[in-house]
Amino acid sequence: MFADRLDAGHRLARELDALRGRDVVVLGLPCGGVPVAAAVAEALDAPLDVVVVRKLGLPTQPELAMGAIAEGGLRLVDTELTERMGIDDAELGRIERRERAVLDARAARLRHGRRSVPLAGRVAVIVDDGMATGSSVRVACAAVRLLRAARVDVAVPVAPALTVRELTEADAVVCVSIPQRFVAVGRHYLDFAPVGEDEVIELLDAAARRIGNGHSLSGRAR
């Protein structure tokens, strides 16, 4: 059980200490993953950025992901689930176009003119506040690989064992807690309050100032 996302980030950072001093970029998944990622980035003295993804929810059960999309036009779809639920290509396309517009607008707001941190040749660590099915993290891994990261690791405070085992898109998966009984990510936090975009922007701004002031060793290759 984690007190909140900051506590989860501090505990996760201890599991990632071997990356300290390497050319690392920490990438948070907005919005809930960014406070966790910010704590990890500060502990590793690494730059912080976001990788923006958007879940594709079933029309009748929006909280159940049938896939995910990411920046750069990437899409990951659970074809077995869409076939079982009778989702045809036309309906899937309508859902994707709607969610793509939301994704693009969110990415523009969060970065508000700031360029993304270059990933080519670097170690990218994708951080979220937890994983359930892992669909968002999978598409994030694909997006990061297209940006030519030398290595892509995933780090989360909590996830079910099956999701961790099946996340082959990452070079390594680091997880603080893999509970025998997993219901939902939020059940493993005492405080799992929603994270707003303003908070994400503040965390990104603070990390950019830290890097800009020359406090990061990992940020030297930009």
C-alpha positions in Angstrom: 0.0 0.0 0.0 1.4 3.4 -1.0 0.5 6.6 0.9 0.2 8.6 -2.4 1.9 9.0 -5.8 4.9 10.8 -4.2 5.5 8.0 -1.8 5.2 5.5 -4.7 7.7 7.5 -6.8 10.2 7.6 -4.0 9.9 3.8 -3.4 10.1 3.1 -7.2 13.2 5.3 -7.5 15.0 3.0 -5.0 14.4 0.1 -7.3 15.9 2.1 -10.2 19.1 3.2 -8.4 21.3 1.2 -10.8 20.3 3.7 -13.6 21.8 6.7 -11.7 24.6 8.4 -13.7 23.4 6.9 -17.0 21.9 8.9 -19.8 18.3 8.4 -18.7 15.1 10.2 -19.6 12.1 9.6 -17.4 8.7 9.7 -19.2 5.5 9.9 -17.2 2.1 8.9 -18.5 -0.3 11.8 -18.0 -1.9 12.5 -15.8 -1.5 10.1 -12.8 1.9 8.8 -13.8 3.6 12.2 -13.9 3.9 12.8 -10.1 5.4 9.3 -9.8 7.8 10.0 -12.7 8.7 13.4 -11.3 9.9 11.8 -8.0 11.9 9.2 -10.0 13.4 11.8 -12.3 14.6 13.9 -9.4 16.0 10.9 -7.5 17.9 9.8 -10.6 18.9 13.4 -11.5 17.4 12.8 -15.0 15.2 14.9 -17.3 11.4 14.5 -17.2 9.0 14.5 -20.1 5.6 12.9 -20.9 4.6 10.3 -23.4 1.0 11.0 -24.2 -1.3 8.0 -24.7 -5.0 7.6 -24.8 -7.1 4.6 -24.1 -9.6 3.3 -26.6 -12.6 2.3 -24.5 -15.4 -0.1 -25.5 -18.5 1.9 -26.5 -20.6 0.1 -23.8 -17.8 0.0 -21.2 -15.6 3.1 -21.7 -13.3 2.1 -18.7 -12.5 -1.2 -20.4 -9.6 -0.7 -22.9 -9.8 -2.4 -26.2 -6.6 -0.7 -27.2 -4.7 2.6 -27.0 -3.1 5.3 -29.2 0.0 7.4 -28.8 1.6 10.4 -30.3 3.0 9.8 -33.8 -0.1 8.0 -35.1 0.5 4.8 -33.2 -2.3 2.4 -32.3 -2.5 -0.8 -30.4 -5.8 -2.8 -30.6 -6.9 -6.0 -28.8 -8.4 -7.7 -31.9 -9.6 -10.6 -29.9 -11.7 -8.3 -27.6 -13.0 -6.2 -30.5 -14.1 -9.3 -32.4 -15.8 -10.8 -29.4 -17.6 -7.5 -28.7 -18.6 -7.0 -32.3 -16.6 -3.8 -32.9 -16.1 -3.4 -36.6 -13.4 -1.3 -38.3 -15.8 1.7 -39.0 -16.7 2.0 -35.3 -13.1 1.5 -34.2 -12.1 4.3 -36.6 -14.7 6.7 -35.2 -13.6 6.0 -31.6 -9.9 6.5 -32.6 -10.6 9.8 -34.4 -12.4 11.1 -31.4 -9.7 10.0 -28.9 -6.9 11.2 -31.3 -8.3 14.7 -31.2 -8.3 14.6 -27.4 -4.7 13.2 -27.3 -3.3 15.9 -29.7 -5.0 18.7 -27.7 -3.6 17.3 -24.4 -0.1 17.0 -25.7 -0.1 20.6 -26.9 -1.5 21.8 -23.5 1.0 19.9 -21.4 4.0 21.0 -23.4 2.7 24.5 -24.1 5.4 25.2 -26.6 8.3 23.3 -25.0 10.0 20.7 -27.2 10.0 17.1 -26.2 13.2 15.8 -24.7 15.3 13.9 -27.3 15.4 10.2 -26.8 17.8 8.9 -29.5 20.5 6.7 -28.0 19.3 7.2 -24.5 17.7 5.0 -21.8 13.9 5.8 -21.7 12.1 4.9 -18.5 8.3 4.9 -18.9 6.6 5.5 -15.6 2.9 5.2 -14.6 1.2 5.1 -11.2 0.4 1.4 -11.9 -0.7 -1.1 -14.6 -3.8 -3.1 -15.0 -4.0 -4.5 -18.5 -0.9 -2.6 -19.6 -2.4 -1.5 -23.0 -1.4 2.2 -22.5 2.2 1.2 -21.5 2.5 -1.1 -24.5 1.7 1.7 -27.0 3.9 4.1 -25.1 6.8 1.6 -25.5 6.2 1.5 -29.3 6.1 5.3 -29.5 9.4 5.6 -27.6 11.1 3.0 -29.7 10.2 5.0 -32.8 12.1 7.9 -31.3 15.2 5.7 -31.3 15.7 5.2 -27.6 18.6 2.8 -27.0 16.7 1.0 -24.3 13.1 1.2 -23.1 12.3 0.2 -19.5 8.9 0.3 -17.8 8.7 1.2 -14.1 5.5 1.2 -12.0 4.7 0.9 -8.3 2.1 -1.9 -8.7 0.8 -4.3 -11.4 -0.6 -7.8 -11.6 1.9 -10.6 -12.3 0.4 -11.6 -15.6 0.7 -8.1 -17.0 4.3 -7.8 -15.9 5.1 -11.2 -17.5 3.4 -10.4 -20.8 4.9 -6.9 -21.2 7.5 -8.0 -23.8 7.5 -4.6 -25.5 9.9 -3.3 -22.7 13.5 -4.3 -22.2 12.9 -4.5 -18.5 9.9 -4.1 -16.2 10.5 -2.8 -12.7 7.6 -3.1 -10.2 7.6 -2.4 -6.4 4.6 -4.5 -5.7 3.1 -7.5 -7.5 0.1 -8.4 -5.3 -1.4 -11.9 -5.5 -4.9 -10.3 -5.6 -5.1 -7.3 -8.0 -8.4 -5.5 -8.4 -7.4 -2.0 -9.5 -4.4 0.4 -9.3 -6.3 2.8 -7.0 -6.9 0.1 -4.4 -3.2 0.1 -3.6 -3.0 3.8 -2.6 -4.4 5.5 0.5 -4.6 8.7 -1.5 -5.4 8.2 -5.2 -6.9 11.7 -5.9 -7.1 12.7 -9.6 -4.2 14.6 -11.0 -5.0 17.7 -13.1 -3.2 19.0 -16.1 -2.1 22.1 -14.2 -0.2 19.9 -11.7 1.4 18.0 -14.6 2.5 21.3 -16.2 4.0 22.5 -12.9 5.9 19.3 -12.5 7.3 19.5 -16.1 8.2 23.2 -15.6 10.0 22.4 -12.3 12.0 19.6 -14.0 12.9 21.8 -16.9 14.2 24.4 -14.5 16.3 21.8 -12.7 17.8 20.6 -16.0 18.3 24.2 -17.2 20.1 25.2 -14.1 22.7 22.4 -14.9 21.7 20.2 -12.0 21.3 17.1 -14.1 24.2 14.8 -15.1 21.9 12.7 -17.2 20.7 15.6 -19.3 24.1 16.4 -20.7 23.4 14.9 -24.2 20.7 17.2 -25.4 
